[in-house]
Each structure stands twice: as structure tokens, then as C-alpha cells.
């Protein structure tokens, strides 16, 4: 499946900028997911990249980002901690909420898994939480630099080597880890939970997955990753995780996802358009429905919904089809199916006053109608005449005035 990759930035704590990547499938996404990477990794670590890509191929939009002080995000790693990671997740969820759709899925790898478990209660739109090789308690991460803990406690900080890179760890980081009440949050998750873990994980023992699973309440599921390593470096393992997430999530994300995120108090016949982001994405809300309007990526949009002209063409096409069907049913005409296709173009006017000096164009909506069934020539002719009586057709061809008022 084709996809779109959007490099983006959004505000985080203390005015710092968080860098992320949003990958969107070519067609309208089933849902948006938020991915939290492992400790000291980044949004482009192999596991995060592969799982996100495979999820996009299965119809999900995925935002992954660098935590504060990591990768392209601003800030110093030494000043970050588990609490700041959770805050970054909440800022990322809010960015999706304001500019696209709030995440229905929260996915976390290793310490990122602990972070999504902690943040989940503050993201009400999320239906499911997925952890991959995650510790039950965030302070488990201290096992990766346990020999340096006494130095950090005594001197307030120390440079430690993690994955062949040096990081400054401060005492505030340890204090923050020890202050977490993670098991209480897991026990009151109130969301579907999917736990992945490898029985041979040498970084986070599988007993951590057992603690998470036992503490959490249903619905909950556990999937063993058999021979996988902690960082999920095998492409086959990453694809398996993504395929399982997609199948599992379909049980908890229904067809009304997204629509429920918009409340409407509009009366019948009214439509409200709200700006969803500072580009072209808009939410369109009527009395009982909500959908997106957008522009294609070639125009700088995200292509998450029809563009304005496609809405216009859809109005004429749907009204035409409905009007023909209503007449055929009323007259007992054996019409099996109707296919209406509408397009828009501009044509030069050749017969008008002054056309030779100043060429003019007119707007043309071309409509093709296919009528299926055992219909007589007279019935086909009559149904074609009825098409021109559809209310939208009449509105577009009548003398139309648009009145605009500025609302304070």
C-alpha cells in the first residue's frame, strides 16, 4: 500500500520542540496510532520504523517521535526523565487530536511501553494499549546502568555507556523513576491491553510481562515473540508484531472511530466546518455526521478527505442517484442499479459578446448516468429526465445567492 510520510514538529514541555514523523496510508486510515520508542533510542530505530511501516500497510496512520533530548527533538537528555517522557506522549496525543484525530492506539517499546501504560489514562480517546518488551515498573531501566547508580547517588550525576553511546544520567532521573506508581496505573488502565514479550529477552526479563498481565484487568492478551531479541532487530518479528496489532485492534476500533470525537448541536440542514490544522485539513460536521475535507498532498494537504470540489460533485451525484431511485421505486420501474459519475471542468465560450477580444470560460459539471436493468427505451428516457429534477441540480442551475455575515 502506498503511503505518505510527513516530517513534523510540535510543541512540548517548557517551550521545547518535539520532532516526529507521521506516516499515513494512501487511503483513509482505520485509526491513528502513537508509537513510543525504547530507552535512549529514537523514532528512527529499526523496530519503530518497521512496525510503523507495516502498520501503515495495514491501513493505520502512525506518529512516532523523539522524546525530549533524543534525536531531532530539542532539550538535553540529562534533564529528561520518565515523567517528561510521559508528558511528551501527552503533547504528541494532543497534537494528533488538534491537527488530525486523537490516537486510538498507544504502542510502546521497552521503556516506551511503560510510558504508554502511564499516559493511557490521560488519553481518553485511546481504545487500546500495546507494549513490546516493556518493564512493569519504570525503575527496571536502572538495571542497564546498575553499576553507575552509586556514583550518581553520591555525585548527583554520572556519564554512563548505553548501546555504545555516552549519556549523562542525573540523580533526578533516579528519583523520578522511584516515585512512579506504575502498578496502580496498570490496574486501572480501563483500556484493552496487548502485551508482547520474548522469553529470551536479556534486557527486560519476561517476568516483567507477567507482572503487567497479572495486574491488568480484562480485556488483555499476551503474545510470545519466541526467538526475538529485545530490540526486535528481525524484520520478520517486526512484521509479525504489526500484523497481530492490526488484527487485535480491529476488535476494539469500530466504524464510528473519529466521528465520536466530534460533538454536534446543529439542526438539520446546517453544516459547520472547523479548521483541523493550519494546512487544509478540515472537519465537516452536520446534525449526526462528521467527516474530513482536505486537499491532495500535491497541493500541500494530507489527502485525508475529499477536496471542496469533490464535495460539490458528490452533492450533485448523490442527489441525482437518490432522485432517480425514488422515482423508479414509486413507479415500479425495474431499475437494478444506478451509477452516477460527475466531473468538473472549464470550457471556453465561443459565442458571446466580446469573446474575440477577451476569451471567457464557463464552469461545467459533466454527469454520466448508467441505468442497469431490463428497462424500455421510454423508461430510460424518463429516468434521465428525472435526473435533472434532483434538488441539488435545480439549486446549482437556479439564480443562486450566497450571503455571508461575520460572527463575533
For each residue, the residues with C-beta under 8 A, 3 or more apart:
1: 25 26 27 56 57 58 59
2: 25 26
3: 23 24 25 26 53 56 57
4: 23 24 25 26 297 302 303
5: 21 22 23
6: 21 22 23 24 302
7: 19 20 21
8: 19 20 21 22
9: 17 18 19 20
10: 17 18 20 91 92 95 99
11: 15 16 17 18 91
12: 16 17 18 68 73 74 75 87 88 91
13: 16 68 84 87 88 91
14: 75
15: 11
16: 11 12 13 68 73 74 75
17: 9 10 11 12 73 74
18: 9 10 11 12 65 66 67 68 73 74 88 91 92
19: 7 8 9 43 65 66 71 72 73
20: 7 8 9 10 43 63 64 65 66 92 95
21: 5 6 7 8 43 44 52 63 64 65
22: 5 6 8 61 62 63 100
23: 3 4 5 6 52 53 56 61 62
24: 3 4 6 29 56 61 302 303 304
25: 1 2 3 4 28 29 56 57 59 60 61
26: 1 2 3 4 303
27: 1 59
28: 25 292 304 305
29: 24 25 32 59 60 61 304
30: 58 59 60 249 250 253 257
31: 60 61 101 103 104 105 127 249 253 257 258
32: 29 60 61 62 63 96 100 101 102 103 104 105
33: 55 60 61 62 63 103 104 105 106 107
34: 62 63 64 89 92 93 96 103 105 106 107 116 123
35: 43 48 51 52 62 63 64 107 108 109 112
36: 64 67 85 89 106 107 108 109 112 113 115 116
37: 41 42 43 45 47 48 64 66 67 70 109 110 112
38: 41 45 47 48 109 110 111 112 133 231
39: 110 111 112 141 144 162
40: 70 77 162 163 165 167
41: 37 38 45 48 70 109 110 163 231
42: 37 45 48 66 70 71
43: 19 20 21 35 37 48 49 64 65 66 71
44: 21 48 49 71
45: 37 38 41 42 48 49 109 231
46: 49 50 231 232 233 238
47: 37 38 50 51 109 132 231 232 233 238
48: 35 37 38 41 42 43 44 45 51 52 64 109
49: 43 44 45 46 52 53 64
50: 46 47 53 54 232 235 238 239 242
51: 35 47 48 54 55 107 109 132 232 238 241 242 245
52: 21 23 35 48 49 55 56 62 64
53: 3 23 49 50 56 57 242
54: 50 51 57 58 238 239 241 242 243
55: 33 51 52 58 60 62 242 245 246
56: 1 3 23 24 25 52 53 59 60 61 62
57: 1 3 25 53 54 242
58: 1 30 54 55 242 243 246
59: 1 25 27 29 30 56 246
60: 25 29 30 31 32 33 55 56 105 246 249
61: 22 23 24 25 29 31 32 33 56 100
62: 22 23 32 33 34 35 52 55 56
63: 20 21 22 32 33 34 35 92 95 96 103
64: 20 21 34 35 36 37 43 48 49 52
65: 18 19 20 21 43 73 88 92
66: 18 19 20 37 42 43 70 71 72 73
67: 18 36 37 70 73 80 84 85 88
68: 12 13 16 18 73 74 75 77 79 80 84 85 88
69: 73 74 75 76 77 78 79 80
70: 37 40 41 42 66 67 73 77 80
71: 19 42 43 44 66
72: 19 66
73: 12 16 17 18 19 65 66 67 68 69 70 88
74: 12 16 17 18 68 69
75: 12 14 16 68 69 79 80
76: 69 79 80
77: 40 68 69 70 80 167 168
78: 69 157 167 168 169 170 173
79: 68 69 75 76 84 170
80: 67 68 69 70 75 76 77 84 85 173
81: 84 85 172 173 176 177
82: 85 86 111 114 115 118 138 173 176 177 180
83: 86 87 176 180
84: 13 67 68 79 80 81 87 88
85: 36 67 68 80 81 82 88 89 111 112 115
86: 82 83 89 90 115 118 119
87: 12 13 83 84 90 91
88: 12 13 18 65 67 68 73 84 85 91 92
89: 34 36 85 86 92 93 106 115 116 119 123
90: 86 87 93 94 119 122 123
91: 10 11 12 13 18 87 88 94 95
92: 10 18 20 34 63 65 88 89 95 96
93: 34 89 90 96 97 102 103 106 119 123 125 126
94: 90 91 97 98
95: 10 20 63 91 92 98 99
96: 32 34 63 92 93 99 100 101 102 103
97: 93 94 100 101 102 125 261
98: 94 95 276 277
99: 10 95 96 276 277 278 281
100: 22 32 61 96 97 276 277 281 302 304
101: 31 32 96 97 104 125 257 258 261
102: 32 93 96 97 123 125 126 261
103: 31 32 33 34 63 93 96 106 123 125 126
104: 31 32 33 101 125 126 127 128 249 252 253 257
105: 31 32 33 34 60 126 127 128 129 130 245 249 253
106: 33 34 36 89 93 103 116 119 120 123 126 128 129 130
107: 33 34 35 36 51 116 129 130 132 245
108: 35 36 111 112 113 114 115 116 117 129 130 131 132 134
109: 35 36 37 38 41 45 47 48 51 112 113 132 133 134 232
110: 37 38 39 41 113 114 132 133 134 135 203 204 230
111: 38 39 82 85 108 114 115 134 135 138 141
112: 35 36 37 38 39 85 108 109 115 116 134
113: 36 108 109 110 116 117 130 131 132 133 134 135
114: 82 108 110 111 117 118 131 134 135 136 137 138 140 182
115: 36 82 85 86 89 108 111 112 118 119 138
116: 34 36 89 106 107 108 112 113 119 120 129 130 131
117: 108 113 114 120 129 131 134 182 185 186 189 212
118: 82 86 114 115 138 180 182 185
119: 86 89 90 93 106 115 116 122 123
120: 106 116 117 123 126 129 185 189 191
121: 185 188 189 190
122: 90 119
123: 34 89 90 93 102 103 106 119 120 126
124:
125: 93 97 101 102 103 104 261
126: 93 102 103 104 105 106 120 123 129 191
127: 31 104 105 191 192 249 252 253 257
128: 104 105 106 191 192 193 194 248 249 252 253
129: 105 106 107 108 116 117 120 126 189 191 192 193 194
130: 105 106 107 108 113 116 193 194 195 196 245 248
131: 108 113 114 116 117 134 193 194 195 196 209 212
132: 47 51 107 108 109 110 113 196 197 232 241
133: 38 109 110 113 196 197 198 201 203 204 225 230 232
134: 108 109 110 111 112 113 114 117 131 195 197 204 208 209 212
135: 110 111 113 114 138 140 141 204 208
136: 114 140 182 183 186 208 209 211 212 215
137: 114 140 180 182 183 208 211
138: 82 111 114 115 118 135 141 177 180 182
139: 142 174 177 178 180
140: 114 135 136 137 143 204 208
141: 39 111 135 138 144 177
142: 139 145 146 149 174 177
143: 140 146
144: 39 141 162 203
145: 142 148 149 160 162 169
146: 142 143 149
147: 150
148: 145 151 152 158 160 169
149: 142 145 146 152 153 174
150: 147 153 154
151: 148 154 155 158
152: 148 149 155 156 157 158 169 170 171 173 174
153: 149 150 171 174
154: 150 151
155: 151 152 158
156: 152 170 171
157: 78 152 168 169 170 171
158: 148 151 152 155 168 169
159: 166 167 168 169
160: 145 148 166 167 168 169
161: 164 165 166 167
162: 39 40 144 145 165 166 167
163: 40 41
164: 161
165: 40 161 162
166: 159 160 161 162
167: 40 77 78 159 160 161 162
168: 77 78 157 158 159 160
169: 78 145 148 152 157 158 159 160 173 174
170: 78 79 152 156 157 173 174
171: 152 153 156 157 174 175
172: 81 175 176
173: 78 80 81 82 152 169 170 176 177
174: 139 142 149 152 153 169 170 171 177 178
175: 171 172 178 179
176: 81 82 83 172 173 179 180
177: 81 82 138 139 141 142 173 174 180
178: 139 174 175
179: 175 176
180: 82 83 118 137 138 139 176 177
181: 184 185
182: 114 117 118 136 137 138 185 186
183: 136 137 186 187 211 215
184: 181 187 188
185: 117 118 120 121 181 182 188 189
186: 117 136 182 183 189 212 215 216
187: 183 184 215 216 217
188: 121 184 185
189: 117 120 121 129 185 186 193 216 217
190: 121
191: 120 126 127 128 129
192: 127 128 129 219 220 248 251 252
193: 128 129 130 131 189 212 213 216 219 220 221
194: 128 129 130 131 220 221 222 223 244 245 248
195: 130 131 134 209 212 213 216 220 221 222 223
196: 130 131 132 133 209 223 225 241 244
197: 132 133 134 201 204 206 208 209 222 224 225
198: 133 201 206 224 225 226 227 228 229 230
199: 206 224 225 226
200: 227 228 229
201: 133 197 198 204 205 206 228 229 230
202: 229 230
203: 110 133 144 230 231
204: 110 133 134 135 140 197 201 208 230
205: 201 208
206: 197 198 199 201 209 210
207: 210 211
208: 134 135 136 137 140 197 204 205 211 212
209: 131 134 136 195 196 197 206 212 213 222
210: 206 207 213 214
211: 136 137 183 207 208 214 215
212: 117 131 134 136 186 193 195 208 209 215 216
213: 193 195 209 210 216 220 222
214: 210 211
215: 136 183 186 187 211 212
216: 186 187 189 193 195 212 213 220
217: 187 189 220
218:
219: 192 193 252
220: 192 193 194 195 213 216 217
221: 193 194 195 248
222: 194 195 197 209 213
223: 194 195 196 244
224: 197 198 199
225: 133 196 197 198 199 228 232 237 240 241
226: 198 199
227: 198 200
228: 198 200 201 225 232 234 237
229: 198 200 201 202 232 233 234
230: 110 133 198 201 202 203 204
231: 38 41 45 46 47 203
232: 46 47 50 51 109 132 133 225 228 229 237 238 241
233: 46 47 229 237
234: 228 229 237 238
235: 50 238 239
236: 239 240
237: 225 228 232 233 234 240 241
238: 46 47 50 51 54 232 234 235 241 242
239: 50 54 235 236 242 243
240: 225 236 237 243 244
241: 51 54 132 196 225 232 237 238 244 245
242: 50 51 53 54 55 57 58 238 239 245 246
243: 54 58 239 240 246 247
244: 194 196 223 240 241 247 248
245: 51 55 105 107 130 194 241 242 248 249
246: 55 58 59 60 242 243 249 250
247: 243 244 250
248: 128 130 192 194 221 244 245 251 252
249: 30 31 60 104 105 127 128 245 246 252 253
250: 30 246 247 253
251: 192 248
252: 104 127 128 192 219 248 249
253: 30 31 104 105 127 128 249 250 257
254: 257
255:
256: 259 260
257: 30 31 101 104 127 253 254 260
258: 31 101 261 262 290
259: 256 262 289 290 291
260: 256 257
261: 97 101 102 125 258 290
262: 258 259 283 285 290
263:
264: 272 285 286 287 288 290
265:
266: 270 271 272 285 286 287
267: 270 287
268: 287
269:
270: 266 267 286 287
271: 266 284 285 286
272: 264 266 284 285 286
273: 282 283 284 285 293
274: 282 283 285
275: 278 282
276: 98 99 100 281 282 283 292
277: 98 99 100 280 281 302
278: 99 275
279: 295 300 301 302
280: 277 293 294 295 299 300 301 302
281: 99 100 276 277 292 293 294 301 302 304 305
282: 273 274 275 276 292 293 294 305
283: 262 273 274 276 290 291 292 293
284: 271 272 273 290 291 292 293 305 311
285: 262 264 266 271 272 273 274 289 290
286: 264 266 270 271 272 289 290
287: 264 266 267 268 270
288: 264
289: 259 285 286
290: 258 259 261 262 264 283 284 285 286
291: 259 283 284 305
292: 28 276 281 282 283 284 304 305
293: 273 280 281 282 283 284 305 306 307 308 311
294: 280 281 282 301 302 303 304 305 306 307
295: 279 280 299 300 301 303 307
296: 299 301 303 307
297: 4 300 301 302 303
298:
299: 280 295 296 307
300: 279 280 295 297
301: 279 280 281 294 295 296 297 304 307
302: 4 6 24 100 277 279 280 281 294 297
303: 4 24 26 294 295 296 297
304: 24 28 29 100 281 292 294 301
305: 28 281 282 284 291 292 293 294
306: 293 294 310 311 314
307: 293 294 295 296 299 301 310 311
308: 293 311 312
309: 312 313 344
310: 306 307 313 314
311: 284 293 306 307 308 314 315
312: 308 309 315 316 344 365
313: 309 310 316 317 342 343 344 365
314: 306 310 311 317 318 342
315: 311 312 318 319 392
316: 312 313 319 320 342 365 367 390 392 393 396
317: 313 314 320 321 340 341 342 367
318: 314 315 321 322 340
319: 315 316 322 323 390 391 392 393
320: 316 317 323 324 340 342 367 369 387 390 392 393
321: 317 318 324 325 338 340
322: 318 319 325 326 390
323: 319 320 326 327 386 387 389 390 391
324: 320 321 327 328 335 338 369 371 383 386 387 390
325: 321 322 328 329 335 338
326: 322 323 329 330
327: 323 324 330 331 333 383 386
328: 324 325 331 333 335 383
329: 325 326 332 333
330: 326 327
331: 327 328
332: 329
333: 327 328 329 373 375 379 383
334: 373 374 375
335: 324 325 328 338 371 372 373 375 383
336: 372 373
337: 370 372 373
338: 321 324 325 335 369 370 371 372
339: 369 370 372
340: 317 318 320 321 367 368 369 370
341: 317 367 368
342: 313 314 316 317 320 365 366 367 368
343: 313 365 366
344: 309 312 313 363 364 365 366
345: 364 366
346: 361 362 363 364
347: 361 362 364
348: 359 360 361
349: 352 355 359 360 361 362
350: 355
351: 355
352: 349 355 360
353:
354: 357 358 360
355: 349 350 351 352 358 359 360
356:
357: 354
358: 354 355
359: 348 349 355
360: 348 349 352 354 355
361: 346 347 348 349
362: 346 347 349
363: 344 346
364: 344 345 346 347
365: 312 313 316 342 343 344 396
366: 342 343 344 345
367: 316 317 320 340 341 342 387
368: 340 341 342
369: 320 324 338 339 340 383 384 387
370: 337 338 339 340
371: 324 335 338 375 380 383 384
372: 335 336 337 338 339
373: 333 334 335 336 337
374: 334
375: 333 334 335 371 379 380 383
376: 379 380
377: 380 381
378: 381 382
379: 333 375 376 382 383
380: 371 375 376 377 383 384
381: 377 378 384 385
382: 378 379 385 386
383: 324 327 328 333 335 369 371 375 379 380 386 387
384: 369 371 380 381 387 388
385: 381 382 388 389
386: 323 324 327 382 383 389 390
387: 320 323 324 367 369 383 384 390 393
388: 384 385 393
389: 323 385 386 393 394
390: 316 319 320 322 323 324 386 387 393 394
391: 319 323 394 395
392: 315 316 319 320 395 396
393: 316 319 320 387 388 389 390 396 397
394: 389 390 391 397 398
395: 391 392 398 400
396: 316 365 392 393 400
397: 393 394
398: 394 395
399:
400: 395 396
401:
402:
403:
404:
405:
406:
407:
408:
